[in-house]
């Protein structure tokens, strides 16, 4: 008796647990408590999840990202997901302990609303800002052959770690009531410059190029955001 069924993904016949063509399971497991626990463990797993990704990016960021781009993309969390998850962690801690930075502009202005949106959506804002930083890094390191999107992947990972560093300082600040936001920003910036330089092989001269590219990208992004707000207010 033929027990084969058609794959719901590619419509090829299946006579085992998985489709030989696309790997889709013959029968999806029901979503229950065991499924949810398994998914949480998968995300947090230290050998293949946020723990492993964080550890590798802290210890050897350059080698880790180069390996992700050229050899193995299965062990790290996807870069955009990593950035969004870490920004959510930071936003939650900062909001809970009220450690957000006050925006020093009129609250009824478009500039204030834009800057407030950027502060409240760190993940998306970091991706947009990362495009500007990636452009200048691409300009300064064009001879190394990385395209804009590969550099943006690097920045998603680096900025994600920056979010976690900021989360630690925000947590300490909230619990100990010690002003640490400026020091936390400095540590995040120094990590970012070091990590990006390691990606580009860590030459001493590359630190200056990364520093200038990073600062320029942030400044251009900030100026354009403020200019957009001023333009909206004028109109």
Rosetta constraint file for C-alpha pairs under 8 A:
AtomPair CA 3 CA 15 HARMONIC 6.27 0.50
AtomPair CA 4 CA 13 HARMONIC 5.95 0.50
AtomPair CA 4 CA 14 HARMONIC 5.12 0.50
AtomPair CA 4 CA 15 HARMONIC 4.30 0.50
AtomPair CA 4 CA 16 HARMONIC 7.79 0.50
AtomPair CA 5 CA 13 HARMONIC 5.46 0.50
AtomPair CA 5 CA 14 HARMONIC 5.17 0.50
AtomPair CA 5 CA 15 HARMONIC 6.58 0.50
AtomPair CA 5 CA 26 HARMONIC 7.81 0.50
AtomPair CA 6 CA 11 HARMONIC 4.98 0.50
AtomPair CA 6 CA 12 HARMONIC 5.29 0.50
AtomPair CA 6 CA 13 HARMONIC 4.34 0.50
AtomPair CA 6 CA 14 HARMONIC 5.67 0.50
AtomPair CA 7 CA 11 HARMONIC 4.38 0.50
AtomPair CA 7 CA 12 HARMONIC 5.20 0.50
AtomPair CA 7 CA 13 HARMONIC 6.01 0.50
AtomPair CA 7 CA 14 HARMONIC 6.09 0.50
AtomPair CA 7 CA 19 HARMONIC 6.39 0.50
AtomPair CA 7 CA 24 HARMONIC 7.15 0.50
AtomPair CA 7 CA 25 HARMONIC 7.99 0.50
AtomPair CA 7 CA 26 HARMONIC 6.52 0.50
AtomPair CA 8 CA 24 HARMONIC 7.92 0.50
AtomPair CA 8 CA 26 HARMONIC 7.91 0.50
AtomPair CA 9 CA 22 HARMONIC 7.74 0.50
AtomPair CA 9 CA 24 HARMONIC 6.68 0.50
AtomPair CA 10 CA 21 HARMONIC 7.81 0.50
AtomPair CA 10 CA 22 HARMONIC 7.05 0.50
AtomPair CA 12 CA 19 HARMONIC 7.35 0.50
AtomPair CA 12 CA 21 HARMONIC 7.05 0.50
AtomPair CA 13 CA 19 HARMONIC 7.42 0.50
AtomPair CA 14 CA 18 HARMONIC 6.83 0.50
AtomPair CA 14 CA 19 HARMONIC 5.32 0.50
AtomPair CA 14 CA 20 HARMONIC 7.19 0.50
AtomPair CA 14 CA 26 HARMONIC 6.78 0.50
AtomPair CA 15 CA 19 HARMONIC 7.91 0.50
AtomPair CA 16 CA 26 HARMONIC 7.26 0.50
AtomPair CA 17 CA 25 HARMONIC 5.92 0.50
AtomPair CA 17 CA 26 HARMONIC 5.30 0.50
AtomPair CA 17 CA 27 HARMONIC 7.44 0.50
AtomPair CA 18 CA 23 HARMONIC 5.46 0.50
AtomPair CA 18 CA 24 HARMONIC 5.57 0.50
AtomPair CA 18 CA 25 HARMONIC 4.30 0.50
AtomPair CA 18 CA 26 HARMONIC 5.26 0.50
AtomPair CA 19 CA 23 HARMONIC 4.67 0.50
AtomPair CA 19 CA 24 HARMONIC 5.25 0.50
AtomPair CA 19 CA 25 HARMONIC 6.23 0.50
AtomPair CA 19 CA 26 HARMONIC 6.62 0.50
AtomPair CA 29 CA 35 HARMONIC 7.85 0.50
AtomPair CA 30 CA 35 HARMONIC 7.51 0.50
AtomPair CA 31 CA 35 HARMONIC 5.55 0.50
AtomPair CA 31 CA 36 HARMONIC 7.14 0.50
AtomPair CA 32 CA 36 HARMONIC 6.37 0.50
AtomPair CA 33 CA 37 HARMONIC 6.14 0.50
AtomPair CA 34 CA 38 HARMONIC 6.11 0.50
AtomPair CA 35 CA 39 HARMONIC 6.27 0.50
AtomPair CA 36 CA 40 HARMONIC 6.25 0.50
AtomPair CA 37 CA 41 HARMONIC 6.12 0.50
AtomPair CA 38 CA 42 HARMONIC 6.05 0.50
AtomPair CA 39 CA 43 HARMONIC 6.34 0.50
AtomPair CA 40 CA 44 HARMONIC 6.22 0.50
AtomPair CA 41 CA 45 HARMONIC 5.50 0.50
AtomPair CA 42 CA 48 HARMONIC 7.31 0.50
AtomPair CA 42 CA 49 HARMONIC 6.29 0.50
AtomPair CA 43 CA 48 HARMONIC 7.62 0.50
AtomPair CA 43 CA 49 HARMONIC 4.74 0.50
AtomPair CA 43 CA 50 HARMONIC 5.94 0.50
AtomPair CA 44 CA 48 HARMONIC 7.93 0.50
AtomPair CA 44 CA 49 HARMONIC 5.18 0.50
AtomPair CA 44 CA 50 HARMONIC 5.32 0.50
AtomPair CA 44 CA 51 HARMONIC 5.85 0.50
AtomPair CA 45 CA 49 HARMONIC 4.85 0.50
AtomPair CA 45 CA 50 HARMONIC 6.86 0.50
AtomPair CA 45 CA 51 HARMONIC 6.21 0.50
AtomPair CA 45 CA 52 HARMONIC 7.14 0.50
AtomPair CA 46 CA 50 HARMONIC 6.93 0.50
AtomPair CA 46 CA 51 HARMONIC 4.46 0.50
AtomPair CA 46 CA 52 HARMONIC 4.55 0.50
AtomPair CA 47 CA 51 HARMONIC 7.23 0.50
AtomPair CA 47 CA 52 HARMONIC 5.11 0.50
AtomPair CA 47 CA 75 HARMONIC 7.45 0.50
AtomPair CA 48 CA 52 HARMONIC 5.62 0.50
AtomPair CA 48 CA 53 HARMONIC 7.27 0.50
AtomPair CA 48 CA 74 HARMONIC 7.83 0.50
AtomPair CA 48 CA 75 HARMONIC 4.74 0.50
AtomPair CA 48 CA 76 HARMONIC 6.18 0.50
AtomPair CA 48 CA 77 HARMONIC 7.65 0.50
AtomPair CA 49 CA 53 HARMONIC 6.04 0.50
AtomPair CA 49 CA 75 HARMONIC 6.95 0.50
AtomPair CA 49 CA 76 HARMONIC 6.20 0.50
AtomPair CA 49 CA 77 HARMONIC 5.86 0.50
AtomPair CA 50 CA 54 HARMONIC 5.89 0.50
AtomPair CA 50 CA 76 HARMONIC 7.49 0.50
AtomPair CA 50 CA 77 HARMONIC 6.39 0.50
AtomPair CA 50 CA 82 HARMONIC 7.48 0.50
AtomPair CA 51 CA 55 HARMONIC 6.13 0.50
AtomPair CA 52 CA 56 HARMONIC 6.14 0.50
AtomPair CA 52 CA 75 HARMONIC 7.89 0.50
AtomPair CA 52 CA 76 HARMONIC 7.17 0.50
AtomPair CA 53 CA 57 HARMONIC 6.11 0.50
AtomPair CA 53 CA 75 HARMONIC 7.69 0.50
AtomPair CA 53 CA 76 HARMONIC 5.23 0.50
AtomPair CA 53 CA 77 HARMONIC 6.52 0.50
AtomPair CA 54 CA 58 HARMONIC 6.10 0.50
AtomPair CA 54 CA 161 HARMONIC 6.81 0.50
AtomPair CA 55 CA 59 HARMONIC 6.19 0.50
AtomPair CA 56 CA 60 HARMONIC 5.57 0.50
AtomPair CA 56 CA 61 HARMONIC 6.36 0.50
AtomPair CA 56 CA 64 HARMONIC 6.33 0.50
AtomPair CA 57 CA 61 HARMONIC 4.15 0.50
AtomPair CA 57 CA 62 HARMONIC 7.83 0.50
AtomPair CA 57 CA 64 HARMONIC 6.49 0.50
AtomPair CA 57 CA 65 HARMONIC 7.86 0.50
AtomPair CA 57 CA 157 HARMONIC 7.49 0.50
AtomPair CA 57 CA 158 HARMONIC 7.51 0.50
AtomPair CA 57 CA 161 HARMONIC 7.37 0.50
AtomPair CA 58 CA 161 HARMONIC 7.56 0.50
AtomPair CA 60 CA 64 HARMONIC 6.03 0.50
AtomPair CA 60 CA 195 HARMONIC 7.94 0.50
AtomPair CA 60 CA 198 HARMONIC 7.97 0.50
AtomPair CA 61 CA 65 HARMONIC 6.09 0.50
AtomPair CA 61 CA 158 HARMONIC 7.90 0.50
AtomPair CA 61 CA 195 HARMONIC 5.47 0.50
AtomPair CA 61 CA 196 HARMONIC 7.75 0.50
AtomPair CA 61 CA 198 HARMONIC 6.76 0.50
AtomPair CA 61 CA 199 HARMONIC 6.80 0.50
AtomPair CA 62 CA 66 HARMONIC 6.15 0.50
AtomPair CA 62 CA 195 HARMONIC 6.17 0.50
AtomPair CA 62 CA 196 HARMONIC 6.83 0.50
AtomPair CA 62 CA 197 HARMONIC 7.56 0.50
AtomPair CA 62 CA 198 HARMONIC 4.57 0.50
AtomPair CA 62 CA 199 HARMONIC 3.57 0.50
AtomPair CA 62 CA 200 HARMONIC 7.17 0.50
AtomPair CA 62 CA 201 HARMONIC 7.34 0.50
AtomPair CA 63 CA 67 HARMONIC 6.03 0.50
AtomPair CA 63 CA 198 HARMONIC 7.60 0.50
AtomPair CA 63 CA 199 HARMONIC 6.60 0.50
AtomPair CA 64 CA 68 HARMONIC 6.25 0.50
AtomPair CA 65 CA 69 HARMONIC 6.21 0.50
AtomPair CA 65 CA 154 HARMONIC 6.26 0.50
AtomPair CA 65 CA 157 HARMONIC 7.96 0.50
AtomPair CA 65 CA 199 HARMONIC 7.15 0.50
AtomPair CA 66 CA 70 HARMONIC 6.13 0.50
AtomPair CA 66 CA 71 HARMONIC 7.91 0.50
AtomPair CA 66 CA 199 HARMONIC 6.89 0.50
AtomPair CA 67 CA 71 HARMONIC 5.03 0.50
AtomPair CA 67 CA 72 HARMONIC 6.00 0.50
AtomPair CA 67 CA 73 HARMONIC 7.82 0.50
AtomPair CA 68 CA 72 HARMONIC 5.11 0.50
AtomPair CA 68 CA 73 HARMONIC 4.88 0.50
AtomPair CA 68 CA 76 HARMONIC 7.48 0.50
AtomPair CA 69 CA 73 HARMONIC 7.10 0.50
AtomPair CA 69 CA 150 HARMONIC 7.15 0.50
AtomPair CA 77 CA 81 HARMONIC 6.90 0.50
AtomPair CA 77 CA 82 HARMONIC 5.88 0.50
AtomPair CA 78 CA 82 HARMONIC 6.01 0.50
AtomPair CA 79 CA 83 HARMONIC 6.21 0.50
AtomPair CA 79 CA 153 HARMONIC 5.93 0.50
AtomPair CA 79 CA 154 HARMONIC 7.90 0.50
AtomPair CA 79 CA 156 HARMONIC 5.41 0.50
AtomPair CA 79 CA 157 HARMONIC 5.57 0.50
AtomPair CA 80 CA 84 HARMONIC 6.17 0.50
AtomPair CA 80 CA 127 HARMONIC 7.97 0.50
AtomPair CA 80 CA 153 HARMONIC 7.64 0.50
AtomPair CA 80 CA 156 HARMONIC 6.03 0.50
AtomPair CA 80 CA 157 HARMONIC 7.90 0.50
AtomPair CA 81 CA 85 HARMONIC 6.00 0.50
AtomPair CA 82 CA 86 HARMONIC 6.08 0.50
AtomPair CA 82 CA 156 HARMONIC 7.47 0.50
AtomPair CA 82 CA 157 HARMONIC 6.89 0.50
AtomPair CA 82 CA 160 HARMONIC 6.22 0.50
AtomPair CA 83 CA 87 HARMONIC 5.99 0.50
AtomPair CA 83 CA 123 HARMONIC 5.84 0.50
AtomPair CA 83 CA 156 HARMONIC 5.64 0.50
AtomPair CA 83 CA 157 HARMONIC 6.54 0.50
AtomPair CA 83 CA 159 HARMONIC 6.69 0.50
AtomPair CA 83 CA 160 HARMONIC 4.38 0.50
AtomPair CA 83 CA 163 HARMONIC 7.87 0.50
AtomPair CA 84 CA 88 HARMONIC 6.10 0.50
AtomPair CA 84 CA 122 HARMONIC 7.82 0.50
AtomPair CA 84 CA 123 HARMONIC 4.64 0.50
AtomPair CA 84 CA 124 HARMONIC 7.31 0.50
AtomPair CA 84 CA 160 HARMONIC 7.66 0.50
AtomPair CA 85 CA 89 HARMONIC 6.37 0.50
AtomPair CA 85 CA 123 HARMONIC 7.91 0.50
AtomPair CA 86 CA 90 HARMONIC 6.26 0.50
AtomPair CA 86 CA 123 HARMONIC 7.88 0.50
AtomPair CA 86 CA 160 HARMONIC 5.55 0.50
AtomPair CA 86 CA 161 HARMONIC 7.48 0.50
AtomPair CA 86 CA 163 HARMONIC 5.69 0.50
AtomPair CA 86 CA 164 HARMONIC 6.06 0.50
AtomPair CA 87 CA 91 HARMONIC 5.96 0.50
AtomPair CA 87 CA 121 HARMONIC 7.84 0.50
AtomPair CA 87 CA 122 HARMONIC 5.62 0.50
AtomPair CA 87 CA 123 HARMONIC 5.17 0.50
AtomPair CA 87 CA 160 HARMONIC 6.89 0.50
AtomPair CA 87 CA 163 HARMONIC 5.61 0.50
AtomPair CA 87 CA 164 HARMONIC 7.77 0.50
AtomPair CA 88 CA 92 HARMONIC 6.02 0.50
AtomPair CA 88 CA 122 HARMONIC 7.81 0.50
AtomPair CA 88 CA 123 HARMONIC 7.42 0.50
AtomPair CA 89 CA 93 HARMONIC 6.33 0.50
AtomPair CA 89 CA 163 HARMONIC 7.80 0.50
AtomPair CA 89 CA 164 HARMONIC 7.49 0.50
AtomPair CA 89 CA 167 HARMONIC 6.95 0.50
AtomPair CA 90 CA 94 HARMONIC 5.98 0.50
AtomPair CA 90 CA 163 HARMONIC 5.84 0.50
AtomPair CA 90 CA 164 HARMONIC 6.60 0.50
AtomPair CA 90 CA 166 HARMONIC 6.67 0.50
AtomPair CA 90 CA 167 HARMONIC 4.73 0.50
AtomPair CA 90 CA 170 HARMONIC 7.89 0.50
AtomPair CA 91 CA 95 HARMONIC 5.87 0.50
AtomPair CA 91 CA 120 HARMONIC 7.11 0.50
AtomPair CA 91 CA 122 HARMONIC 7.47 0.50
AtomPair CA 92 CA 96 HARMONIC 6.00 0.50
AtomPair CA 93 CA 97 HARMONIC 6.17 0.50
AtomPair CA 93 CA 167 HARMONIC 6.46 0.50
AtomPair CA 93 CA 170 HARMONIC 6.70 0.50
AtomPair CA 93 CA 171 HARMONIC 6.44 0.50
AtomPair CA 94 CA 98 HARMONIC 5.57 0.50
AtomPair CA 94 CA 99 HARMONIC 4.86 0.50
AtomPair CA 94 CA 100 HARMONIC 5.65 0.50
AtomPair CA 94 CA 167 HARMONIC 7.31 0.50
AtomPair CA 94 CA 170 HARMONIC 5.96 0.50
AtomPair CA 94 CA 171 HARMONIC 7.61 0.50
AtomPair CA 95 CA 99 HARMONIC 6.56 0.50
AtomPair CA 95 CA 100 HARMONIC 6.59 0.50
AtomPair CA 97 CA 170 HARMONIC 7.58 0.50
AtomPair CA 97 CA 171 HARMONIC 7.47 0.50
AtomPair CA 97 CA 174 HARMONIC 5.04 0.50
AtomPair CA 97 CA 175 HARMONIC 7.99 0.50
AtomPair CA 98 CA 174 HARMONIC 7.62 0.50
AtomPair CA 99 CA 170 HARMONIC 6.44 0.50
AtomPair CA 99 CA 173 HARMONIC 7.71 0.50
AtomPair CA 99 CA 174 HARMONIC 7.06 0.50
AtomPair CA 99 CA 181 HARMONIC 7.91 0.50
AtomPair CA 103 CA 112 HARMONIC 6.73 0.50
AtomPair CA 103 CA 115 HARMONIC 7.07 0.50
AtomPair CA 103 CA 116 HARMONIC 7.09 0.50
AtomPair CA 105 CA 109 HARMONIC 7.57 0.50
AtomPair CA 105 CA 111 HARMONIC 7.29 0.50
AtomPair CA 105 CA 112 HARMONIC 5.75 0.50
AtomPair CA 106 CA 111 HARMONIC 7.99 0.50
AtomPair CA 106 CA 112 HARMONIC 6.24 0.50
AtomPair CA 107 CA 112 HARMONIC 5.53 0.50
AtomPair CA 107 CA 113 HARMONIC 7.26 0.50
AtomPair CA 108 CA 112 HARMONIC 6.96 0.50
AtomPair CA 108 CA 113 HARMONIC 7.57 0.50
AtomPair CA 109 CA 113 HARMONIC 6.55 0.50
AtomPair CA 109 CA 229 HARMONIC 7.55 0.50
AtomPair CA 109 CA 233 HARMONIC 6.58 0.50
AtomPair CA 110 CA 114 HARMONIC 6.08 0.50
AtomPair CA 110 CA 229 HARMONIC 4.72 0.50
AtomPair CA 110 CA 230 HARMONIC 6.86 0.50
AtomPair CA 110 CA 232 HARMONIC 6.36 0.50
AtomPair CA 110 CA 233 HARMONIC 5.87 0.50
AtomPair CA 111 CA 115 HARMONIC 6.14 0.50
AtomPair CA 111 CA 225 HARMONIC 7.60 0.50
AtomPair CA 111 CA 226 HARMONIC 5.66 0.50
AtomPair CA 111 CA 228 HARMONIC 7.49 0.50
AtomPair CA 111 CA 229 HARMONIC 4.07 0.50
AtomPair CA 111 CA 230 HARMONIC 6.15 0.50
AtomPair CA 111 CA 233 HARMONIC 7.84 0.50
AtomPair CA 112 CA 116 HARMONIC 5.85 0.50
AtomPair CA 112 CA 229 HARMONIC 7.73 0.50
AtomPair CA 113 CA 117 HARMONIC 6.03 0.50
AtomPair CA 114 CA 118 HARMONIC 6.25 0.50
AtomPair CA 114 CA 225 HARMONIC 7.05 0.50
AtomPair CA 114 CA 226 HARMONIC 7.82 0.50
AtomPair CA 114 CA 229 HARMONIC 6.59 0.50
AtomPair CA 115 CA 119 HARMONIC 6.16 0.50
AtomPair CA 115 CA 225 HARMONIC 7.52 0.50
AtomPair CA 115 CA 226 HARMONIC 7.81 0.50
AtomPair CA 116 CA 120 HARMONIC 6.11 0.50
AtomPair CA 117 CA 121 HARMONIC 6.02 0.50
AtomPair CA 118 CA 122 HARMONIC 6.08 0.50
AtomPair CA 118 CA 124 HARMONIC 7.83 0.50
AtomPair CA 118 CA 125 HARMONIC 5.33 0.50
AtomPair CA 119 CA 125 HARMONIC 7.70 0.50
AtomPair CA 121 CA 125 HARMONIC 5.98 0.50
AtomPair CA 122 CA 126 HARMONIC 5.74 0.50
AtomPair CA 123 CA 127 HARMONIC 6.41 0.50
AtomPair CA 124 CA 128 HARMONIC 6.38 0.50
AtomPair CA 125 CA 129 HARMONIC 6.05 0.50
AtomPair CA 126 CA 130 HARMONIC 5.66 0.50
AtomPair CA 126 CA 156 HARMONIC 7.77 0.50
AtomPair CA 126 CA 159 HARMONIC 7.18 0.50
AtomPair CA 127 CA 131 HARMONIC 6.46 0.50
AtomPair CA 127 CA 152 HARMONIC 7.96 0.50
AtomPair CA 127 CA 156 HARMONIC 6.89 0.50
AtomPair CA 128 CA 132 HARMONIC 7.17 0.50
AtomPair CA 129 CA 133 HARMONIC 6.51 0.50
AtomPair CA 129 CA 217 HARMONIC 7.11 0.50
AtomPair CA 129 CA 218 HARMONIC 6.49 0.50
AtomPair CA 129 CA 221 HARMONIC 5.84 0.50
AtomPair CA 130 CA 134 HARMONIC 5.78 0.50
AtomPair CA 130 CA 152 HARMONIC 6.30 0.50
AtomPair CA 130 CA 155 HARMONIC 6.19 0.50
AtomPair CA 130 CA 156 HARMONIC 7.40 0.50
AtomPair CA 130 CA 217 HARMONIC 7.70 0.50
AtomPair CA 131 CA 135 HARMONIC 6.16 0.50
AtomPair CA 131 CA 152 HARMONIC 6.48 0.50
AtomPair CA 132 CA 136 HARMONIC 6.69 0.50
AtomPair CA 132 CA 217 HARMONIC 4.79 0.50
AtomPair CA 132 CA 218 HARMONIC 7.19 0.50
AtomPair CA 132 CA 220 HARMONIC 7.30 0.50
AtomPair CA 132 CA 221 HARMONIC 6.50 0.50
AtomPair CA 133 CA 137 HARMONIC 6.18 0.50
AtomPair CA 133 CA 213 HARMONIC 6.24 0.50
AtomPair CA 133 CA 214 HARMONIC 5.39 0.50
AtomPair CA 133 CA 215 HARMONIC 7.92 0.50
AtomPair CA 133 CA 216 HARMONIC 7.21 0.50
AtomPair CA 133 CA 217 HARMONIC 4.09 0.50
AtomPair CA 133 CA 218 HARMONIC 6.63 0.50
AtomPair CA 134 CA 138 HARMONIC 5.90 0.50
AtomPair CA 134 CA 148 HARMONIC 6.19 0.50
AtomPair CA 134 CA 151 HARMONIC 5.72 0.50
AtomPair CA 134 CA 152 HARMONIC 5.72 0.50
AtomPair CA 134 CA 155 HARMONIC 7.46 0.50
AtomPair CA 134 CA 217 HARMONIC 7.67 0.50
AtomPair CA 135 CA 139 HARMONIC 6.21 0.50
AtomPair CA 135 CA 148 HARMONIC 6.65 0.50
AtomPair CA 135 CA 217 HARMONIC 7.69 0.50
AtomPair CA 136 CA 140 HARMONIC 6.13 0.50
AtomPair CA 136 CA 213 HARMONIC 5.07 0.50
AtomPair CA 136 CA 214 HARMONIC 7.51 0.50
AtomPair CA 136 CA 216 HARMONIC 7.47 0.50
AtomPair CA 136 CA 217 HARMONIC 6.52 0.50
AtomPair CA 137 CA 141 HARMONIC 5.84 0.50
AtomPair CA 137 CA 142 HARMONIC 7.85 0.50
AtomPair CA 137 CA 151 HARMONIC 7.61 0.50
AtomPair CA 137 CA 209 HARMONIC 7.98 0.50
AtomPair CA 137 CA 210 HARMONIC 6.81 0.50
AtomPair CA 137 CA 213 HARMONIC 5.54 0.50
AtomPair CA 137 CA 214 HARMONIC 7.50 0.50
AtomPair CA 138 CA 142 HARMONIC 5.19 0.50
AtomPair CA 138 CA 146 HARMONIC 7.28 0.50
AtomPair CA 138 CA 147 HARMONIC 7.03 0.50
AtomPair CA 138 CA 148 HARMONIC 6.26 0.50
AtomPair CA 138 CA 151 HARMONIC 7.32 0.50
AtomPair CA 140 CA 209 HARMONIC 6.66 0.50
AtomPair CA 140 CA 213 HARMONIC 7.33 0.50
AtomPair CA 141 CA 145 HARMONIC 7.78 0.50
AtomPair CA 141 CA 200 HARMONIC 7.92 0.50
AtomPair CA 142 CA 146 HARMONIC 7.04 0.50
AtomPair CA 144 CA 200 HARMONIC 7.78 0.50
AtomPair CA 146 CA 150 HARMONIC 6.13 0.50
AtomPair CA 146 CA 151 HARMONIC 6.69 0.50
AtomPair CA 147 CA 151 HARMONIC 6.50 0.50
AtomPair CA 148 CA 152 HARMONIC 6.18 0.50
AtomPair CA 149 CA 153 HARMONIC 6.24 0.50
AtomPair CA 150 CA 154 HARMONIC 6.49 0.50
AtomPair CA 151 CA 155 HARMONIC 6.32 0.50
AtomPair CA 152 CA 156 HARMONIC 6.19 0.50
AtomPair CA 153 CA 157 HARMONIC 6.51 0.50
AtomPair CA 154 CA 158 HARMONIC 6.22 0.50
AtomPair CA 154 CA 196 HARMONIC 7.50 0.50
AtomPair CA 155 CA 159 HARMONIC 5.73 0.50
AtomPair CA 155 CA 196 HARMONIC 7.83 0.50
AtomPair CA 156 CA 160 HARMONIC 5.95 0.50
AtomPair CA 157 CA 161 HARMONIC 6.46 0.50
AtomPair CA 158 CA 162 HARMONIC 6.29 0.50
AtomPair CA 158 CA 192 HARMONIC 6.03 0.50
AtomPair CA 158 CA 195 HARMONIC 6.92 0.50
AtomPair CA 158 CA 196 HARMONIC 7.55 0.50
AtomPair CA 159 CA 163 HARMONIC 6.22 0.50
AtomPair CA 159 CA 192 HARMONIC 7.28 0.50
AtomPair CA 160 CA 164 HARMONIC 6.54 0.50
AtomPair CA 161 CA 165 HARMONIC 6.19 0.50
AtomPair CA 162 CA 166 HARMONIC 6.10 0.50
AtomPair CA 162 CA 188 HARMONIC 5.10 0.50
AtomPair CA 162 CA 189 HARMONIC 7.77 0.50
AtomPair CA 162 CA 191 HARMONIC 7.59 0.50
AtomPair CA 162 CA 192 HARMONIC 7.22 0.50
AtomPair CA 163 CA 167 HARMONIC 6.05 0.50
AtomPair CA 164 CA 168 HARMONIC 6.35 0.50
AtomPair CA 165 CA 169 HARMONIC 6.55 0.50
AtomPair CA 165 CA 184 HARMONIC 7.05 0.50
AtomPair CA 165 CA 187 HARMONIC 7.74 0.50
AtomPair CA 165 CA 188 HARMONIC 6.33 0.50
AtomPair CA 166 CA 170 HARMONIC 5.98 0.50
AtomPair CA 166 CA 181 HARMONIC 7.84 0.50
AtomPair CA 166 CA 184 HARMONIC 5.80 0.50
AtomPair CA 166 CA 185 HARMONIC 7.01 0.50
AtomPair CA 166 CA 188 HARMONIC 7.03 0.50
AtomPair CA 167 CA 171 HARMONIC 5.99 0.50
AtomPair CA 168 CA 172 HARMONIC 6.25 0.50
AtomPair CA 169 CA 173 HARMONIC 5.94 0.50
AtomPair CA 169 CA 180 HARMONIC 6.26 0.50
AtomPair CA 169 CA 181 HARMONIC 6.83 0.50
AtomPair CA 169 CA 184 HARMONIC 5.73 0.50
AtomPair CA 170 CA 174 HARMONIC 5.98 0.50
AtomPair CA 170 CA 180 HARMONIC 7.35 0.50
AtomPair CA 170 CA 181 HARMONIC 6.93 0.50
AtomPair CA 171 CA 175 HARMONIC 6.15 0.50
AtomPair CA 172 CA 176 HARMONIC 5.73 0.50
AtomPair CA 172 CA 177 HARMONIC 7.60 0.50
AtomPair CA 172 CA 178 HARMONIC 7.56 0.50
AtomPair CA 172 CA 180 HARMONIC 7.98 0.50
AtomPair CA 173 CA 177 HARMONIC 5.03 0.50
AtomPair CA 173 CA 178 HARMONIC 4.94 0.50
AtomPair CA 173 CA 179 HARMONIC 5.95 0.50
AtomPair CA 173 CA 180 HARMONIC 5.90 0.50
AtomPair CA 173 CA 181 HARMONIC 7.72 0.50
AtomPair CA 174 CA 178 HARMONIC 7.51 0.50
AtomPair CA 180 CA 184 HARMONIC 5.92 0.50
AtomPair CA 181 CA 185 HARMONIC 6.12 0.50
AtomPair CA 182 CA 186 HARMONIC 6.28 0.50
AtomPair CA 183 CA 187 HARMONIC 6.26 0.50
AtomPair CA 184 CA 188 HARMONIC 6.13 0.50
AtomPair CA 185 CA 189 HARMONIC 6.11 0.50
AtomPair CA 186 CA 190 HARMONIC 6.13 0.50
AtomPair CA 187 CA 191 HARMONIC 6.08 0.50
AtomPair CA 188 CA 192 HARMONIC 6.13 0.50
AtomPair CA 189 CA 193 HARMONIC 6.27 0.50
AtomPair CA 190 CA 194 HARMONIC 6.15 0.50
AtomPair CA 191 CA 195 HARMONIC 5.90 0.50
AtomPair CA 192 CA 196 HARMONIC 6.04 0.50
AtomPair CA 193 CA 197 HARMONIC 6.06 0.50
AtomPair CA 193 CA 207 HARMONIC 6.83 0.50
AtomPair CA 193 CA 210 HARMONIC 6.12 0.50
AtomPair CA 193 CA 211 HARMONIC 6.09 0.50
AtomPair CA 193 CA 214 HARMONIC 7.69 0.50
AtomPair CA 194 CA 198 HARMONIC 6.17 0.50
AtomPair CA 194 CA 207 HARMONIC 7.27 0.50
AtomPair CA 195 CA 199 HARMONIC 6.44 0.50
AtomPair CA 196 CA 200 HARMONIC 6.57 0.50
AtomPair CA 196 CA 210 HARMONIC 6.95 0.50
AtomPair CA 197 CA 201 HARMONIC 6.40 0.50
AtomPair CA 197 CA 202 HARMONIC 4.86 0.50
AtomPair CA 197 CA 203 HARMONIC 7.42 0.50
AtomPair CA 197 CA 206 HARMONIC 6.10 0.50
AtomPair CA 197 CA 207 HARMONIC 5.82 0.50
AtomPair CA 197 CA 210 HARMONIC 6.38 0.50
AtomPair CA 198 CA 202 HARMONIC 4.34 0.50
AtomPair CA 200 CA 206 HARMONIC 7.49 0.50
AtomPair CA 202 CA 206 HARMONIC 6.46 0.50
AtomPair CA 202 CA 207 HARMONIC 7.37 0.50
AtomPair CA 203 CA 207 HARMONIC 7.15 0.50
AtomPair CA 204 CA 208 HARMONIC 7.85 0.50
AtomPair CA 205 CA 209 HARMONIC 6.94 0.50
AtomPair CA 206 CA 210 HARMONIC 6.05 0.50
AtomPair CA 207 CA 211 HARMONIC 6.03 0.50
AtomPair CA 208 CA 212 HARMONIC 6.15 0.50
AtomPair CA 209 CA 213 HARMONIC 6.05 0.50
AtomPair CA 210 CA 214 HARMONIC 5.90 0.50
AtomPair CA 211 CA 215 HARMONIC 6.14 0.50
AtomPair CA 212 CA 216 HARMONIC 5.90 0.50
AtomPair CA 213 CA 217 HARMONIC 6.03 0.50
AtomPair CA 214 CA 218 HARMONIC 6.28 0.50
AtomPair CA 215 CA 219 HARMONIC 6.09 0.50
AtomPair CA 216 CA 220 HARMONIC 6.04 0.50
AtomPair CA 217 CA 221 HARMONIC 6.12 0.50
AtomPair CA 218 CA 222 HARMONIC 6.09 0.50
AtomPair CA 219 CA 223 HARMONIC 5.98 0.50
AtomPair CA 220 CA 224 HARMONIC 6.08 0.50
AtomPair CA 221 CA 225 HARMONIC 6.20 0.50
AtomPair CA 222 CA 226 HARMONIC 6.23 0.50
AtomPair CA 223 CA 227 HARMONIC 5.95 0.50
AtomPair CA 224 CA 228 HARMONIC 6.01 0.50
AtomPair CA 225 CA 229 HARMONIC 6.39 0.50
AtomPair CA 226 CA 230 HARMONIC 6.19 0.50
AtomPair CA 227 CA 231 HARMONIC 6.02 0.50
AtomPair CA 228 CA 232 HARMONIC 6.21 0.50
AtomPair CA 229 CA 233 HARMONIC 6.23 0.50
AtomPair CA 230 CA 234 HARMONIC 6.15 0.50
AtomPair CA 231 CA 235 HARMONIC 6.21 0.50
